[in-house]
Amino acid sequence: EIVLTQSPGTLSLSPGERATLSCRASQSVNSNYLAWYQQKPGQAPRLLIYGASSRATGIPDRFSGSGSGTDFTLTISRLEPEDFAVYYCQQYGSSPYSFGQGTKLEIK
Amino acid sequence: QVLLVESGGGVVQPGRTLRLSCAASGFTFSSYAMHWVRQAPGKGLEWVAVISYDGSNKYYADSVKGRFTISRDNSKNTLYLEMNSLGADDTAVYYCARGVVVIASYFHYWGQGTLVTVSS
């Protein structure tokens, strides 16, 4: 089973700043099958990135994903007020299709 | 548009059984693998199970293997999750989710979730 570790647990930033979220896998993720989701309170998760770097339909280009193997990054270039939420990475390269524990992005 | 609507949640006693349903519309249900994902109150996301488009392949998280059964009825465009021997650790919002056609997928579409509370 692949364990995903996200860091930091909480990130405090201001609107307009750049956010960098990390996701590290305990073993290499097959074919870079790594996705990122955003979740706001009381809502279902929203897909942002798949295949480590492909933006999902309708996702603003301030969101970008990078990385390969065991180290992946989600970058939000300039934070908007609506970006403050919890972010999860997920690997779907091998079952069980595990999630990271999440990074909470909060307003500083 | 793609719509996934879960139902069947509620309060259930420890050790009992509950069956969740997910009604799908807006796409060709019989062509897609489908997943269940859960989220305990205040906690992160946990993948639970997946079933292939035709029901021939199923995979489970270790935490539910042997207790939960995923199934589907393509004639009714409905996904199911039968949960047996429920314990307090199974208390969560349960989401059904759809990705691409194959089993190994990210989740592009999610339902709104149904809350299962295991309590005496």
Interface residues (C-beta under 8 A of the other chain):
Chain A: E1 Y33 A35 Y37 Q39 A44 P45 R46 L47 Y50 G51 A56 Y88 Q90 Y92 G93 S94 S95 P96 Y97 S98 F99 G100 Q101 G102
Chain B: H35 G44 L45 E46 W47 V50 Y59 Y60 A61 D62 Y95 G99 I103 A104 S105 Y106 F107 H108 W110 G111 Q112 G113
